[in-house]
Amino acid sequence: MDQTSQASPAHDATTDQAASGDRKVCIVSYALMLATPLLGITPLIALIVSYVSRGNAEPIAKSHHGNIIKTFWLGLLLSIVLAVIYGAFMVAMLTTGAFGITLIAWIGAMALTVWVYIRMIKGLLRLLKDQPWV
């Protein structure tokens, strides 16, 4: 009986340390995503860290890694779509002289940036409260 009671706290301490380590990795990934405007390569690093760390992570951290991965790929896809739209608008602007038409693509890019930041900040706040990304 004493062995069981002694093994349980040690197991809990190991589990808590692993959860704490998983949480720190998620915080680093969120920080890398939030640093995108300063250092453009950081989302790619956050993606790699999340893919590598997701497999062995505890469930809460795994859900946050999934959020980071999903946000990266959706953000990249939407960025490509916006770049194509912007290119088409630039051609239209040059051929017709309608300079205001590129404003639509600029608004789309700002909306995408706000969307990414909302997801990252919301995820980080949920992680700090030990809540999974839902």
SEZA-819261 format. One record per residue (C-alpha): residue in one letter; x, y, z. Coordinates in Angstrom, 1 decimal. Layout:
// residues N
(a,(X,Y,Z))
...
END
This chain:
// residues 134
(m,(0.0,0.0,0.0))
(d,(2.9,2.3,0.8))
(q,(4.4,1.6,-2.6))
(t,(1.2,2.6,-4.4))
(s,(0.9,5.8,-2.5))
(q,(4.5,6.7,-3.2))
(a,(4.3,5.8,-6.9))
(s,(1.2,7.9,-7.5))
(p,(2.7,11.3,-6.4))
(a,(5.9,10.5,-8.5))
(h,(3.7,9.7,-11.5))
(d,(1.7,12.8,-11.0))
(a,(4.8,15.0,-10.8))
(t,(6.1,13.4,-14.0))
(t,(2.8,14.0,-15.7))
(d,(2.7,17.6,-14.5))
(q,(6.2,18.2,-15.8))
(a,(5.3,16.8,-19.2))
(a,(2.2,18.9,-19.3))
(s,(4.2,21.9,-18.3))
(g,(6.7,21.2,-21.0))
(d,(3.9,20.7,-23.6))
(r,(2.4,24.0,-22.5))
(k,(5.7,25.9,-22.9))
(v,(6.2,24.5,-26.4))
(c,(2.6,25.7,-27.3))
(i,(3.4,29.2,-25.8))
(v,(6.5,29.4,-28.0))
(s,(4.6,28.4,-31.1))
(y,(1.9,31.0,-30.4))
(a,(4.6,33.6,-29.8))
(l,(6.3,32.7,-33.1))
(m,(2.9,33.0,-34.9))
(l,(2.3,36.4,-33.3))
(a,(5.8,37.6,-34.3))
(t,(5.0,37.2,-38.0))
(p,(5.1,40.9,-38.9))
(l,(8.5,41.3,-37.2))
(l,(10.1,38.2,-38.5))
(g,(8.4,36.7,-41.6))
(i,(9.8,33.2,-41.2))
(t,(8.4,32.6,-37.7))
(p,(5.1,31.0,-38.8))
(l,(7.0,28.3,-40.7))
(i,(9.1,27.6,-37.5))
(a,(5.9,27.5,-35.4))
(l,(4.4,25.0,-37.9))
(i,(7.3,22.7,-37.7))
(v,(7.4,22.9,-33.9))
(s,(3.7,22.1,-33.7))
(y,(3.9,19.2,-36.1))
(v,(6.9,17.7,-34.3))
(s,(5.4,18.3,-30.8))
(r,(1.8,17.3,-31.5))
(g,(2.3,13.6,-31.5))
(n,(3.5,13.1,-28.0))
(a,(1.7,16.1,-26.4))
(e,(-1.0,15.8,-23.8))
(p,(-4.6,16.4,-25.1))
(i,(-4.8,20.1,-24.3))
(a,(-1.5,20.9,-25.9))
(k,(-2.4,18.7,-28.9))
(s,(-5.6,20.7,-29.5))
(h,(-3.5,24.0,-29.4))
(h,(-1.0,22.5,-31.8))
(g,(-3.9,21.6,-34.1))
(n,(-5.1,25.2,-33.9))
(i,(-1.7,26.6,-34.9))
(i,(-1.4,24.1,-37.8))
(k,(-4.9,24.8,-39.1))
(t,(-4.4,28.6,-38.8))
(f,(-1.1,28.4,-40.6))
(w,(-2.5,26.4,-43.6))
(l,(-5.7,28.4,-43.9))
(g,(-3.8,31.6,-43.6))
(l,(-1.4,30.6,-46.3))
(l,(-4.2,29.5,-48.6))
(l,(-6.1,32.7,-48.1))
(s,(-2.9,34.7,-48.6))
(i,(-2.4,33.0,-52.0))
(v,(-6.0,33.7,-52.9))
(l,(-5.5,37.4,-51.9))
(a,(-2.2,37.6,-53.9))
(v,(-4.0,36.4,-57.0))
(i,(-6.9,38.8,-56.5))
(y,(-4.4,41.6,-55.9))
(g,(-2.5,40.7,-59.0))
(a,(-5.7,40.7,-61.1))
(f,(-6.7,44.1,-59.6))
(m,(-3.2,45.5,-60.4))
(v,(-3.6,44.4,-64.0))
(a,(-7.1,46.0,-64.1))
(m,(-5.8,49.1,-62.5))
(l,(-3.0,49.5,-65.0))
(t,(-5.2,48.9,-68.0))
(t,(-8.2,50.9,-66.8))
(g,(-6.6,53.5,-64.5))
(a,(-9.0,52.6,-61.7))
(f,(-6.6,53.1,-58.7))
(g,(-9.2,52.5,-56.0))
(i,(-9.8,48.9,-57.0))
(t,(-6.7,47.6,-55.1))
(l,(-8.3,48.8,-51.8))
(i,(-10.5,45.7,-51.8))
(a,(-7.4,43.4,-51.8))
(w,(-5.8,45.5,-49.1))
(i,(-8.9,45.2,-46.9))
(g,(-8.9,41.5,-47.4))
(a,(-5.3,41.3,-46.3))
(m,(-6.0,43.3,-43.2))
(a,(-9.0,41.1,-42.4))
(l,(-6.8,38.0,-42.8))
(t,(-4.2,39.5,-40.4))
(v,(-6.9,40.3,-37.8))
(w,(-8.4,36.8,-38.1))
(v,(-5.0,35.2,-37.5))
(y,(-4.2,37.4,-34.5))
(i,(-7.7,36.7,-33.0))
(r,(-7.1,32.9,-33.3))
(m,(-3.6,33.1,-31.8))
(i,(-4.5,35.4,-28.9))
(k,(-7.7,33.4,-28.1))
(g,(-5.7,30.2,-28.2))
(l,(-2.9,31.6,-26.1))
(l,(-5.4,32.9,-23.5))
(r,(-7.2,29.5,-23.4))
(l,(-3.8,27.7,-23.1))
(l,(-2.9,29.9,-20.1))
(k,(-6.2,28.9,-18.4))
(d,(-5.4,25.2,-19.2))
(q,(-8.3,24.9,-21.6))
(p,(-8.2,23.1,-24.9))
(w,(-8.7,24.9,-28.2))
(v,(-12.3,24.1,-29.1))
END
